[in-house]
Amino acid sequence: MPMHTRFRGLRERETMIFAGPAGWGEFGPFVEYGDEEAAAWLRAGIEAAYLGPPPPVRAEVEINATVPAVPADEVAAVLARYPGARTAKVKVAEPGQTLADDVERVAAAREVVDRVRVDANGKWTVAEAIAAIAAIGDLEYAEQPCATVEELAEVRREVDVPIAADESIRKASDPLRVVAAEAADIAVVKVAPMGGMRSTVALADAVGLPVVVSSALDSVVGIAAGVAAAAAVGGLERACGLGTGSLFADDVGPGFTPVHGRLTPRWFDADSTLIRPADRLLAPVERDRWWRARLRRAHAVLVREGA
């Protein structure tokens, strides 16, 4: 799927989708992930295809706009793809860019929306994070400013801006360790890496922190699962990062379009004619084989785990 702007180092996103009795599922771990990590993503796809969504507790989910590491003068155009969004998540700490670039990008976002949060994807050192947060100024929160739980805890003790944990939860063998270490104020959870909608809802209930449900650069199939999980989480108070479909120039089905900055849950059943990728999106033969082999390996991991 081609993207409007480079995001997470990608200009195209590869993913696999499949249909089961309850609807469509997605298996889209990033290509650099190993089989053990990829298995959780497969578990999430199987859940969607064979069980469908959990019961919702709300009819709509507020979303944030997502701003890639673009020049400041391009921010307004990016935000225009998120009609009604009052919150923007701005990517910072991009390799090859400077703190001044981040400050200017965030300032440009503040001119358009009410609230700004930043995401460093663990790229800063503790000292860099403290300095950057001070330079950027007022923020709803800073997401994963540093890589480790210990570093997050240290930054959290030194700044007034709330700290959100993403990778320290979804990539951790113990996702609750960040809570025990008092390293975060907010938990960012994502359906695919957490192994499915129901496990995401369960973690949101167990973590004891305010939760933001975000996507993992999913196709519309994965976004459907993300919105379903967010609709099922109790006590959701902050905008969720589920508007990333706006980053794609093309998708495997009709995207979720925000109305007044909110998304309504929508499920694609197995017979849905909406999920029919155009030929231009189908992978070449060698990539198709690569993904099918990866699927078999990830499935073998689930079998070993008794999942």
VOPAGU-2260 file (C-alpha; in pm, 1 decimal, decimal comma):
REM VOPAGU-2260
SITE   aa  ch    i         X         Y         Z
SITE  MET   A    0       0,0       0,0       0,0
SITE  PRO   A    1     162,3     328,8    -110,2
SITE  MET   A    2     189,5     611,1     143,6
SITE  HIS   A    3     148,5     984,7      98,7
SITE  THR   A    4     460,7    1060,7     303,4
SITE  ARG   A    5     748,1     855,2     436,3
SITE  PHE   A    6     650,0     721,6     778,4
SITE  ARG   A    7     852,6     492,5    1000,9
SITE  GLY   A    8    1104,3     489,0     715,3
SITE  LEU   A    9     847,3     342,9     474,2
SITE  ARG   A   10     696,3     467,7     150,6
SITE  GLU   A   11     499,2     144,3     101,8
SITE  ARG   A   12     344,6     -89,3     357,7
SITE  GLU   A   13     335,7    -465,4     307,3
SITE  THR   A   14      72,1    -672,1     486,6
SITE  MET   A   15    -129,4    -991,2     447,3
SITE  ILE   A   16    -507,5   -1013,2     486,7
SITE  PHE   A   17    -728,2   -1321,9     500,0
SITE  ALA   A   18   -1094,3   -1404,0     554,6
SITE  GLY   A   19   -1245,1   -1640,6     811,7
SITE  PRO   A   20   -1598,9   -1723,0     923,7
SITE  ALA   A   21   -1627,3   -1405,0    1136,2
SITE  GLY   A   22   -1468,2   -1160,9     893,3
SITE  TRP   A   23   -1133,1   -1038,4     769,0
SITE  GLY   A   24    -809,1   -1053,7     965,7
SITE  GLU   A   25    -470,8    -894,3     908,5
SITE  PHE   A   26    -119,5   -1032,7     954,8
SITE  GLY   A   27     114,6    -737,5     907,6
SITE  PRO   A   28     420,3    -746,2    1134,8
SITE  PHE   A   29     691,6    -518,0    1002,7
SITE  VAL   A   30     932,5    -706,6     780,9
SITE  GLU   A   31    1225,1    -680,3    1023,2
SITE  TYR   A   32    1036,2    -852,7    1306,4
SITE  GLY   A   33    1131,1   -1208,1    1394,7
SITE  ASP   A   34     892,0   -1501,3    1399,8
SITE  GLU   A   35     831,2   -1496,1    1775,5
SITE  GLU   A   36     719,2   -1133,0    1765,0
SITE  ALA   A   37     525,8   -1185,7    1442,7
SITE  ALA   A   38     323,9   -1468,1    1603,1
SITE  ALA   A   39     131,6   -1221,4    1820,8
SITE  TRP   A   40      25,8   -1034,3    1507,5
SITE  LEU   A   41     -97,2   -1359,6    1355,3
SITE  ARG   A   42    -292,4   -1438,7    1671,8
SITE  ALA   A   43    -463,7   -1100,9    1636,7
SITE  GLY   A   44    -552,3   -1167,0    1273,4
SITE  ILE   A   45    -691,7   -1511,0    1351,6
SITE  GLU   A   46    -903,0   -1367,3    1633,4
SITE  ALA   A   47   -1053,7   -1109,4    1397,8
SITE  ALA   A   48   -1123,6   -1364,9    1125,3
SITE  TYR   A   49   -1262,5   -1639,1    1349,7
SITE  LEU   A   50   -1417,4   -1460,1    1650,9
SITE  GLY   A   51   -1499,4   -1110,9    1530,3
SITE  PRO   A   52   -1505,1    -801,5    1752,5
SITE  PRO   A   53   -1573,6    -789,6    2128,2
SITE  PRO   A   54   -1894,2    -623,6    2253,0
SITE  PRO   A   55   -1865,1    -241,4    2239,8
SITE  VAL   A   56   -1932,0      -5,1    2527,2
SITE  ARG   A   57   -1932,3     312,3    2313,3
SITE  ALA   A   58   -2060,6     405,3    1969,3
SITE  GLU   A   59   -1773,1     631,9    1862,5
SITE  VAL   A   60   -1399,5     663,5    1917,8
SITE  GLU   A   61   -1220,3     998,0    1913,0
SITE  ILE   A   62    -895,9     992,4    1715,0
SITE  ASN   A   63    -581,4    1199,2    1692,2
SITE  ALA   A   64    -420,9    1316,6    1370,7
SITE  THR   A   65     -77,2    1168,9    1299,5
SITE  VAL   A   66     192,2    1400,2    1166,9
SITE  PRO   A   67     501,6    1233,2    1016,3
SITE  ALA   A   68     841,1    1400,6    1042,2
SITE  VAL   A   69     759,7    1645,8     763,0
SITE  PRO   A   70     879,8    2007,1     732,5
SITE  ALA   A   71     677,4    2253,8     936,4
SITE  ASP   A   72     524,5    2412,1     625,5
SITE  GLU   A   73     364,6    2076,3     532,8
SITE  VAL   A   74     196,7    2014,7     869,7
SITE  ALA   A   75    -127,3    2198,0     794,0
SITE  ALA   A   76    -179,6    1990,9     477,3
SITE  VAL   A   77    -127,4    1668,6     673,1
SITE  LEU   A   78    -374,7    1776,7     941,2
SITE  ALA   A   79    -633,4    1857,1     675,6
SITE  ARG   A   80    -665,9    1481,0     617,5
SITE  TYR   A   81    -814,3    1447,2     968,2
SITE  PRO   A   82   -1133,0    1656,1     963,0
SITE  GLY   A   83   -1246,0    1756,4    1308,8
SITE  ALA   A   84    -947,2    1611,5    1495,2
SITE  ARG   A   85    -859,7    1823,7    1799,0
SITE  THR   A   86    -541,8    1635,2    1889,0
SITE  ALA   A   87    -227,1    1570,9    1685,4
SITE  LYS   A   88      48,9    1319,5    1748,4
SITE  VAL   A   89     368,3    1458,8    1599,0
SITE  LYS   A   90     665,8    1237,8    1518,8
SITE  VAL   A   91     994,8    1369,2    1654,2
SITE  ALA   A   92    1356,2    1252,8    1689,5
SITE  GLU   A   93    1372,8    1152,5    1323,3
SITE  PRO   A   94    1726,6    1047,4    1220,8
SITE  GLY   A   95    1893,0    1323,8    1020,6
SITE  GLN   A   96    1673,3    1597,1    1169,7
SITE  THR   A   97    1735,6    1838,6    1454,0
SITE  LEU   A   98    1553,0    1945,0    1768,3
SITE  ALA   A   99    1481,0    2274,3    1594,2
SITE  ASP   A  100    1294,2    2079,6    1324,7
SITE  ASP   A  101    1085,4    1911,5    1596,4
SITE  VAL   A  102    1009,3    2240,8    1770,6
SITE  GLU   A  103     896,4    2401,3    1443,9
SITE  ARG   A  104     682,8    2100,0    1346,3
SITE  VAL   A  105     506,8    2093,9    1683,5
SITE  ALA   A  106     452,0    2470,6    1673,8
SITE  ALA   A  107     292,3    2435,8    1329,8
SITE  ALA   A  108      57,4    2166,9    1463,5
SITE  ARG   A  109     -42,3    2386,1    1759,6
SITE  GLU   A  110    -165,0    2648,7    1514,3
SITE  VAL   A  111    -425,5    2400,8    1385,8
SITE  VAL   A  112    -532,1    2175,7    1675,9
SITE  ASP   A  113    -603,6    2213,9    2046,6
SITE  ARG   A  114    -365,7    1948,9    2183,3
SITE  VAL   A  115     -32,3    1808,8    2069,8
SITE  ARG   A  116     143,4    1492,4    2181,5
SITE  VAL   A  117     483,5    1382,0    2049,7
SITE  ASP   A  118     627,0    1037,7    1976,5
SITE  ALA   A  119    1003,4     981,5    1977,4
SITE  ASN   A  120     989,5     601,8    1934,9
SITE  GLY   A  121    1259,7     563,6    2200,2
SITE  LYS   A  122    1519,7     757,3    2000,3
SITE  TRP   A  123    1632,4    1004,9    2269,5
SITE  THR   A  124    1877,2     957,1    2554,0
SITE  VAL   A  125    1756,5    1066,6    2896,5
SITE  ALA   A  126    1940,9    1398,9    2869,3
SITE  GLU   A  127    1814,2    1457,0    2515,2
SITE  ALA   A  128    1457,6    1378,5    2618,8
SITE  ILE   A  129    1464,0    1619,6    2911,5
SITE  ALA   A  130    1608,3    1895,4    2694,0
SITE  ALA   A  131    1373,0    1827,7    2403,2
SITE  ILE   A  132    1058,8    1821,6    2616,3
SITE  ALA   A  133    1160,0    2154,4    2771,4
SITE  ALA   A  134    1228,9    2306,6    2429,3
SITE  ILE   A  135     906,6    2181,6    2269,4
SITE  GLY   A  136     691,6    2317,3    2551,6
SITE  ASP   A  137     330,8    2242,7    2637,8
SITE  LEU   A  138     232,2    1886,0    2546,4
SITE  GLU   A  139     -50,0    1648,5    2626,1
SITE  TYR   A  140     220,4    1384,2    2668,8
SITE  ALA   A  141     551,5    1257,3    2532,5
SITE  GLU   A  142     530,9     903,3    2398,2
SITE  GLN   A  143     825,2     666,3    2443,8
SITE  PRO   A  144    1092,3     937,6    2469,5
SITE  CYS   A  145    1358,9     675,8    2553,0
SITE  ALA   A  146    1401,7     307,2    2481,3
SITE  THR   A  147    1406,6     141,8    2824,0
SITE  VAL   A  148    1171,4     134,6    3119,7
SITE  GLU   A  149    1447,5     262,8    3346,3
SITE  GLU   A  150    1509,0     560,0    3118,0
SITE  LEU   A  151    1137,3     639,3    3100,6
SITE  ALA   A  152    1120,7     640,6    3479,2
SITE  GLU   A  153    1418,5     875,5    3499,9
SITE  VAL   A  154    1271,2    1118,6    3245,3
SITE  ARG   A  155     933,9    1106,2    3418,9
SITE  ARG   A  156    1095,3    1213,2    3746,4
SITE  GLU   A  157    1259,0    1514,4    3578,0
SITE  VAL   A  158     979,2    1663,0    3364,7
SITE  ASP   A  159     628,1    1791,7    3421,7
SITE  VAL   A  160     490,5    1658,1    3091,6
SITE  PRO   A  161     314,6    1318,8    3125,2
SITE  ILE   A  162     505,0    1022,4    2981,6
SITE  ALA   A  163     336,5     756,6    2768,5
SITE  ALA   A  164     478,5     407,3    2715,4
SITE  ASP   A  165     436,0     228,3    2382,1
SITE  GLU   A  166     726,3      -2,0    2292,8
SITE  SER   A  167     794,3     -56,7    2663,9
SITE  ILE   A  168     451,8    -223,0    2679,1
SITE  ARG   A  169     394,9    -389,1    2342,8
SITE  LYS   A  170     750,5    -524,3    2304,9
SITE  ALA   A  171     795,2    -627,5    2668,1
SITE  SER   A  172     774,0    -981,1    2803,9
SITE  ASP   A  173     601,9    -822,6    3105,0
SITE  PRO   A  174     388,5    -530,7    2982,8
SITE  LEU   A  175     302,1    -434,9    3341,5
SITE  ARG   A  176     667,0    -377,1    3437,2
SITE  VAL   A  177     636,1     -15,6    3324,7
SITE  VAL   A  178     368,1      33,4    3589,6
SITE  ALA   A  179     571,8    -129,9    3866,8
SITE  ALA   A  180     866,1      96,6    3779,1
SITE  GLU   A  181     644,6     407,9    3786,8
SITE  ALA   A  182     778,5     484,2    3440,6
SITE  ALA   A  183     464,2     609,8    3266,8
SITE  ASP   A  184     145,6     807,8    3314,7
SITE  ILE   A  185     -30,1     669,4    3005,0
SITE  ALA   A  186     -29,1     329,9    2832,2
SITE  VAL   A  187     -38,9     308,7    2453,6
SITE  VAL   A  188    -177,1     -27,4    2340,7
SITE  LYS   A  189    -200,8    -174,6    1991,4
SITE  VAL   A  190    -415,3    -468,3    1887,2
SITE  ALA   A  191    -179,0    -653,4    1654,7
SITE  PRO   A  192     132,6    -663,1    1876,9
SITE  MET   A  193     -82,2    -739,0    2183,1
SITE  GLY   A  194    -223,4   -1048,6    2012,2
SITE  GLY   A  195    -576,9    -932,9    1947,4
SITE  MET   A  196    -869,5    -715,4    2047,8
SITE  ARG   A  197    -964,2    -911,0    2358,2
SITE  SER   A  198    -610,5    -925,3    2495,6
SITE  THR   A  199    -579,5    -550,5    2431,7
SITE  VAL   A  200    -898,6    -481,0    2625,6
SITE  ALA   A  201    -780,8    -710,0    2906,7
SITE  LEU   A  202    -444,9    -531,5    2928,6
SITE  ALA   A  203    -618,0    -192,1    2927,2
SITE  ASP   A  204    -824,0    -308,9    3223,8
SITE  ALA   A  205    -519,3    -449,9    3406,5
SITE  VAL   A  206    -263,2    -176,3    3351,6
SITE  GLY   A  207    -426,0      76,1    3584,4
SITE  LEU   A  208    -326,2     376,2    3370,8
SITE  PRO   A  209    -520,6     590,4    3123,0
SITE  VAL   A  210    -507,4     411,5    2788,0
SITE  VAL   A  211    -470,3     520,6    2426,4
SITE  VAL   A  212    -546,4     259,2    2160,1
SITE  SER   A  213    -331,0     308,4    1851,3
SITE  SER   A  214    -272,0     137,7    1518,9
SITE  ALA   A  215      42,0     -32,8    1398,2
SITE  LEU   A  216      25,1     125,3    1051,7
SITE  ASP   A  217    -253,5    -117,0     967,4
SITE  SER   A  218    -462,6    -155,3     657,1
SITE  VAL   A  219    -833,6     -83,8     689,1
SITE  VAL   A  220    -875,0    -444,6     808,0
SITE  GLY   A  221    -645,3    -385,7    1104,9
SITE  ILE   A  222    -798,8     -44,5    1172,2
SITE  ALA   A  223   -1139,3    -213,1    1201,6
SITE  ALA   A  224    -994,7    -431,3    1478,2
SITE  GLY   A  225    -832,8    -130,7    1646,2
SITE  VAL   A  226   -1154,3      70,7    1645,9
SITE  ALA   A  227   -1345,9    -232,8    1775,5
SITE  ALA   A  228   -1099,3    -270,7    2063,4
SITE  ALA   A  229   -1115,1     100,4    2146,6
SITE  ALA   A  230   -1494,6      81,4    2142,4
SITE  ALA   A  231   -1475,9    -203,8    2396,1
SITE  VAL   A  232   -1223,8     -49,8    2640,8
SITE  GLY   A  233   -1379,2      88,7    2956,0
SITE  GLY   A  234   -1301,6     442,9    3066,3
SITE  LEU   A  235   -1137,8     562,5    2744,4
SITE  GLU   A  236   -1070,7     933,4    2794,3
SITE  ARG   A  237    -810,5    1033,6    2533,5
SITE  ALA   A  238    -806,7    1045,8    2155,0
SITE  CYS   A  239    -680,1     724,5    1998,4
SITE  GLY   A  240    -417,6     683,7    1727,6
SITE  LEU   A  241    -648,6     504,5    1484,3
SITE  GLY   A  242    -658,5     758,5    1204,2
SITE  THR   A  243    -343,4     634,2    1032,5
SITE  GLY   A  244    -539,0     519,6     729,3
SITE  SER   A  245    -502,7     881,4     617,3
SITE  LEU   A  246    -131,5     813,3     568,8
SITE  PHE   A  247    -205,7     575,3     280,3
SITE  ALA   A  248    -261,0     679,0     -79,4
SITE  ASP   A  249    -436,3     346,3    -141,1
SITE  ASP   A  250    -578,6      74,0      84,0
SITE  VAL   A  251    -734,9    -271,5      56,2
SITE  GLY   A  252   -1082,7    -131,4     118,1
SITE  PRO   A  253   -1268,1     191,4     194,1
SITE  GLY   A  254   -1098,5     370,9     480,1
SITE  PHE   A  255   -1243,3     496,3     806,3
SITE  THR   A  256   -1320,6     863,7     752,7
SITE  PRO   A  257   -1334,9    1075,7    1069,3
SITE  VAL   A  258   -1654,5    1270,7    1130,7
SITE  HIS   A  259   -1598,4    1552,6    1378,6
SITE  GLY   A  260   -1272,9    1381,8    1471,6
SITE  ARG   A  261   -1441,5    1051,1    1556,1
SITE  LEU   A  262   -1465,1     704,5    1402,2
SITE  THR   A  263   -1762,0     470,3    1416,8
SITE  PRO   A  264   -1687,5      96,6    1451,3
SITE  ARG   A  265   -1735,4     -95,2    1127,6
SITE  TRP   A  266   -1670,2    -463,8    1065,2
SITE  PHE   A  267   -1591,6    -636,4     736,3
SITE  ASP   A  268   -1756,8    -977,3     735,5
SITE  ALA   A  269   -1615,6   -1264,7     534,7
SITE  ASP   A  270   -1845,4   -1197,9     239,2
SITE  SER   A  271   -1778,0    -825,2     230,6
SITE  THR   A  272   -1727,7    -706,1    -123,9
SITE  LEU   A  273   -1554,8    -397,8      18,5
SITE  ILE   A  274   -1233,1    -590,0      90,5
SITE  ARG   A  275   -1115,4    -671,5    -256,8
SITE  PRO   A  276    -767,1    -530,8    -317,0
SITE  ALA   A  277    -714,7    -395,7    -664,6
SITE  ASP   A  278    -461,5    -580,7    -877,9
SITE  ARG   A  279    -224,0    -287,4    -844,7
SITE  LEU   A  280    -192,4    -362,7    -470,6
SITE  LEU   A  281    -126,1    -735,1    -499,7
SITE  ALA   A  282     227,4    -836,5    -410,1
SITE  PRO   A  283     465,2    -971,3    -674,4
SITE  VAL   A  284     511,6   -1349,1    -675,6
SITE  GLU   A  285     836,3   -1344,6    -476,6
SITE  ARG   A  286     687,5   -1126,5    -200,6
SITE  ASP   A  287     372,7   -1340,8    -193,6
SITE  ARG   A  288     590,0   -1646,1    -135,1
SITE  TRP   A  289     790,2   -1463,8     134,5
SITE  TRP   A  290     475,2   -1372,5     326,3
SITE  ARG   A  291     323,2   -1721,2     297,7
SITE  ALA   A  292     644,5   -1872,7     432,5
SITE  ARG   A  293     642,4   -1619,8     715,0
SITE  LEU   A  294     281,0   -1705,5     790,6
SITE  ARG   A  295     372,4   -2074,2     823,2
SITE  ARG   A  296     661,9   -1994,4    1058,8
SITE  ALA   A  297     451,1   -1765,1    1278,4
SITE  HIS   A  298     175,1   -2025,9    1288,6
SITE  ALA   A  299     429,7   -2286,2    1400,1
SITE  VAL   A  300     519,7   -2056,4    1692,1
SITE  LEU   A  301     152,5   -2038,8    1793,8
SITE  VAL   A  302     124,2   -2417,1    1773,0
SITE  ARG   A  303     430,5   -2458,8    1997,2
SITE  GLU   A  304     276,8   -2213,8    2243,5
SITE  GLY   A  305     -49,0   -2405,3    2239,6
SITE  ALA   A  306    -235,0   -2095,8    2119,6
